[in-house]
Amino acid sequence: MLWKDIMISFRHAGNGTNLLLIHGLFGMGINLNSISRFLSKNFSVYSIDLSEHGKSSWIPSQDIRIYGEILMNWLE
């Protein structure tokens, strides 16, 4: 499977230097809304849903290395 083809759902708020927020275990990006609102006064904040969370694509294997590859492709 090509990890670059995985859809990552995210929310964006604010302007300025880019800042990426990643949720914890069993979470999703929307859980970070209050933090994002505060930080968006000074930053361009991206709150993402990792694969298999929120509205992001599901993958056949849960592996932290695969999550990392998918995230790196999204960042590019």
Residue pairs with C-beta under 8 A, 6 or more apart in sequence:
1 59
1 60
3 59
3 66
3 69
3 70
3 73
4 73
6 51
6 56
6 57
6 59
6 70
6 73
7 56
7 57
8 48
8 49
8 50
8 51
8 56
8 57
8 70
8 71
8 74
9 29
9 48
9 49
9 54
9 55
9 56
10 29
10 46
10 47
10 48
10 49
11 29
11 30
11 33
11 36
11 46
11 47
12 44
12 45
12 46
12 47
13 36
13 37
13 40
13 44
13 45
13 47
14 36
14 39
14 40
14 41
14 42
14 43
14 44
14 45
15 44
16 42
16 43
16 44
17 42
17 43
17 44
18 43
18 44
18 46
19 39
19 43
19 44
19 45
19 46
20 46
20 48
20 75
21 29
21 32
21 35
21 36
21 39
21 45
21 46
21 47
21 48
22 48
22 50
22 71
23 29
23 31
23 32
23 47
23 48
23 49
23 50
23 53
27 53
28 49
28 53
28 54
29 47
29 48
29 49
29 53
29 54
30 47
30 49
30 54
32 47
33 47
36 45
36 47
39 45
48 56
48 71
48 74
49 55
49 56
50 56
50 67
50 70
50 71
51 57
51 58
51 59
51 66
51 67
51 70
52 58
52 59
52 62
59 66
59 70
